[in-house]
Amino acid sequence: MRKAIVGILCLVTLVLLALPAGAMPPTWAEEAMTFAVEHGILDEADCRPTDAVTRAELAGMLVRLLRAEARADLRAFTDVQPGDVHYDDLAGAVALGVLQGSGGALRPQATLTREQAITMLARCFGVARVDAQVLSGFSDRAGISDWALGPMTAMVTEGCVRGVNGRLNPQAAITQQELVQLLYNMAGGLIEDGAAPESASAVLRAGEKAPENLQLSGNLVVCGAADEAVTLRGVQAGGRIVICGGKVQLTGNCSAAEVVCAGSGVELAADGSIPIRVVSGSAVISGGGMVTADAPVTLESGTYAQLNLSGAEAVLAHGAQVEEAVLAGQAVLSGEGQASHVTLRGSDCRVTAEAGEITEAYDAGISQVRAVVAQPANEPTPGAPAVTTTVRFENVDTTGCEGGVRRCTLSWYVNGTAVEKQLDFPLYEGATATLHTNGIYTGTLPPQLTILARLSYGDETVECTQSVNQHLEQLPTPVRTLEVECTVIRNTSMYSSIGSGWMCNVPAGTYAIYINYSGTSYGKIRLADGREGWVRWSDLRISSKDYVRTTDYQQWEKEQFVNTRGYTSTTGYLVWVNLLTQKVNVFQGTAGNWKLVRTCACCSGKNTTPTIGGVFKYQYRQNTWDFGSYYVRRPMIFNGGHAFHSRTYIKGSSGLLDATMGKPASHGCVRMYDADVDWLWNNMPFGTTVVVY
C-alpha cells in the first residue's frame, strides 16, 4: 500500500506507536515486560522489546532480579572502570558467577547471542544438563558452540527454551523481549513480605523473609546476604533450591531434588539429606551428605557420603569426614579433614588431605584414537547435491567406561560451517559415523568441499578431514525476480530523472521492462541494452500478464542466493521478498551465514504499481493504516510508503475487501496473512535489512 508520510520529524515517535506517556510498545512478551518493570528488573524508559541485549544489560537485569548485594573486584578487567554506567551491575554479576570475562576483558557492550544468554541464565539458575538427545529435534543444533551444548541442553530439557519452527537460532542476537520472557519463565514469582506467590517456581530476593513450610512444585532461587543467614524452614520444592550467594540455612525437614550453589561466597548449612551441587563461584558447606563440585568448595563439620570433584579444589576442614571421594580433571583434595577412600580419574589430580586408601583409575580419554575414512564422500552437483561419507574410529580404549562405551560429541563441518552435531556419540572400537548433507553451502561456491569430522571428549579432540570436488559448470539457473514487460506506444524521450536529464529517443513499438513509477506521470523502464530511465506514463502500455513462478525455490537455493550476494544486516535478521515466487523469506544469522527460518506467502504490487526492488531497512511501524472505507493491520514500513501489512479489511467489519494472495495485486506494499504479519511484528527488529528482488 502506497502511503505518503508527511512531516516526520522523528521516527522514534512512530516506533513507539504514539502510545501514552510511559506506556510500553505492545509485544508478545508484554506480560513478562510488565512484570520486569513493576519489580524494578527493567526501567520503563529502557523498554526496547525488539532491540538486541548487551552483556551489561543482562548483568543488570539479573542483579536487580535477585537484589544481589555481593560485588566482585573488577580490577583484573581492562575494559571496565569505576564510574562506568554499568560498573556496579557488572561487579554484581561477576560475584554471582554469572558473568565471566576472557583475556582480561568483560566486553560489557558486546551484543549477546541466544546461546550466550542461555548459558548465563543456566549458570545463574543452576540448570544442569540432563538428556543430550533433546536437541535432536532442532535442525540447527550443529550451530551450537561446544561450550554452550551443556547449558542449551539443560534449558531445553527443563522446558525453558523451546525454539521456533524447529530451530534454536543459537547464533542470533537475543532481543530484550526474548530475554525478559526467559527470565519471567524461570523466576516464576517473587516472594514478597513473607508471602508465597501463586506460581510453580519462586525467587527469594536478598532482604526478603522466607515463608515457613513453603511448598513449590518447581524451583526456589534464593539470594542471601553476607552478614545474616537466610533460614529456610520446612521448604518443600519439587525442583531445585538454588543459592546465589550469601548465607543460607536449611532446617525443619526441607526437601528438594538438589541444592545448587551458584554464586561466590555461598555459605550453606544443611542436614545432609539433599544432594548438593556447586557449579560456580565458591561455597562453604556444613552438615554432610553428597556433594558434587565443579568449583572451589570447603567442607566443614559433618560426614559426607560422597564427594565428586572435577577440576577444582575441595578443602576438608578439621572434623570433616568424606567416605568416598572421586577426583577428575585437575582436582585437588586438601585440608585437615579425612577421606576414607579416594579414586583418582585424572593423572593431574592431587591429594594432600589425609586419605585412608587411594585408587588410580585414570581415564585414557581419546588422545590415542584414530579416525579414518570408511566411505569417501561423493562429489556433489547442484542437480544432485546430496553428500554421504562415513568415518570409522580405531584404537579406542573404553576401560572404566559404563557398558564399554565412551560418550563423546561428534561434530561435522563443511567448509568450516557446522552442519551436524551428535551429542553423546557412543564411541567404542570400530564405531562408525555417517554424514548425510548437501554439498552447496553459504558463501562463495569453491571448487572443493572440505569435510571435517571432529570427535570431542573433555579437552581432547580427534579429527578426520577429506576434500571432494564440486562441479560449478552444472550450477542451476540463478534466482530471478519478477519482470513486467511493457511497450512504448508512441515515440517518446527517456530521461535520467523524472522530466529532466535527457538520455535518448525511444521509438514507438519498443519492448522494455517496467521497473518503477511516479504516480501517473512517469514510469521507469529498462531497455534491451540495459539502459534505465524515465518516460511519460501515457507513452507506455503495461502488460497484464501473470509472471509469477508457481514453484518456490528450495531452501538451499534461497540461502545460497542471500549469502553469495553478500547481504548484511545490523540485526540478526534478514528479509528477502522474492517477487517472482510471491514469497517473503526470513533468515537469521550473519553476513555469509544466513539460515532460512520462515517462508510466508505474500501479495506484492500489481503490474502497474509494482513493489520497488532494492535493499532497504525496516524503519518504523504503526498499528493500522485507515483509508476510510477500508484499512490494513500492522504496517511495517521499509521503503518510504512501502510496507509489510495485512490484506485489506472492510471498515467496521472483519470482512476482507481483497483476499488476493500469491500474485501481484496491491498498490506497492507487501500484503501477508495475519499470522505472518503478526510473526514479523513480534520478531523482526527495527533496522533489519529488507531485500526486494
C-alpha positions, 0 to 999 in steps of 0.5 A: 500500500502506497502511503505518503508520510508527511512531516516526520520529524522523528521516527522514534515517535512512530516506533513507539506507536504514539502510545501514552506517556510511559506506556510500553510498545505492545509485544508478545512478551508484554506480560513478562515486560510488565512484570520486569518493570513493576519489580524494578528488573527493567526501567520503563524508559529502557523498554526496547522489546525488539532491540538486541541485549548487551552483556551489561544489560543482562548483568543488570537485569539479573542483579536487580532480579535477585537484589544481589548485594555481593560485588566482585573486584573488577580490577583484573578487567581492562575494559571496565572502570569505576564510574562506568554506567554499568560498573556496579551491575557488572561487579554484581554479576561477576560475584554471582558467577554469572558473568565471566570475562576472557583475556582480561576483558568483560566486553560489557557492550558486546551484543549477546547471542541466544546461546550466550544468554542461555548459558548465563541464565543456566549458570545463574539458575543452576540448570544442569544438563540432563538428556543430550538427545533433546536437541535432536529435534532442532535442525540447527543444533550443529550451530551450537558452540561446544561450550554452550551444548551443556547449558542449551541442553539443560534449558531445553530439557527443563522446558525453558527454551523451546525454539521456533519452527524447529530451530534454536537460532543459537547464533542470533542476537537475543532481543530484550523481549526474548530475554525478559520472557526467559527470565519471567519463565524461570523466576516464576514469582517473587516472594514478597513480605513473607508471602508465597506467590501463586506460581510453580517456581519462586525467587527469594530476593536478598532482604526478603523473609522466607515463608515457613513450610513453603511448598513449590512444585518447581524451583526456589532461587534464593539470594542471601546476604553476607552478614545474616543467614537466610533460614529456610524452614520446612521448604518443600520444592519439587525442583531445585533450591538454588543459592546465589550467594550469601548465607543460607540455612536449611532446617525443619525437614526441607526437601528438594531434588538438589541444592545448587550453589551458584554464586561466590561466597555461598555459605550453606548449612544443611542436614545432609539429606539433599544432594548438593551441587556447586557449579560456580563461584565458591561455597562453604558447606556444613552438615554432610551428605553428597556433594558434587563440585565443579568449583572451589568448595570447603567442607566443614563439620559433618560426614559426607557420603560422597564427594565428586570433584572435577577440576577444582579444589575441595578443602576438608576442614578439621572434623570433616569426614568424606567416605568416598571421594572421586577426583577428575580433571585437575582436582585437588583434595586438601585440608585437615579433614579425612577421606576414607577412600579416594579414586583418582580419574585424572593423572593431574589430580592431587591429594594432600588431605589425609586419605585412608586408601587411594585408587588410580583409575585414570581415564585414557580419554581419546588422545590415542584414537584414530579416525579414518575414512570408511566411505569417501564422500561423493562429489556433489552437483547442484542437480544432485547435491546430496553428500554421504561419507562415513568415518570409522574410529580405531584404537579406542580404549573404553576401560572404566567406561559404563557398558564399554562405551565412551560418550563423546560429541561428534561434530561435522563441518563443511567448509568450516560451517557446522552442519551436524552435531551428535551429542553423546556419540557412543564411541567404542572400537570400530564405531562408525559415523555417517554424514548425510548433507548437501554439498552447496553451502553459504558463501562463495561456491569453491571448487572443493568441499572440505569435510571435517569430522571432529570427535570431542571428549573433555579437552581432547579432540580427534579429527578426520578431514577429506576434500571432494570436488564440486562441479560449478559448470552444472550450477542451476539457473540463478534466482530471478525476480519478477519482470513486467514487460511493457511497450512504448506506444508512441515515440517518446524521450527517456530521461535520467530523472523524472522530466529532466536529464535527457538520455535518448529517443525511444521509438514507438513499438519498443519492448522494455521492462517496467521497473518503477513509477511516479504516480501517473506521470512517469514510469521507469523502464529498462531497455534491451541494452540495459539502459534505465530511465524515465518516460511519460506514463501515457507513452507506455502500455503495461502488460497484464500478464501473470509472471509469477513462478508457481514453484518456490525455490528450495531452501538451499537455493534461497540461502545460497542466493542471500549469502553469495550476494553478500547481504548484511544486516545490523540485526540478526535478521534478514528479509528477502521478498522474492517477487517472482515466487510471491514469497517473503523469506526470513533468515537469521544469522550473519553476513555469509551465514544466513539460515532460512527460518520462515517462508510466508506467502505474500501479495506484492504490487500489481503490474502497474504499481509494482513493489520497488526492488532494492535493499532497504531497512525496516524503519518504523511501524504503526498499528493500522493504516485507515483509508476510510472505507477500508484499512490494513493491520500492522504496517511495517514500513521499509521503503518510504510508503512501502510496507509489510501489512495485512490484506485489506479489511472492510471498515467496521467489519472483519470482512476482507475487501481483497483476499488476493494472495500469491500474485501481484495485486496491491498498490506497492506494499507487501500484503501477508496473512495475519499470522505472518504479519503478526510473526514479523511484528513480534520478531523482526527488529527495527533496522533489519535489512529488507531485500526486494528482488 
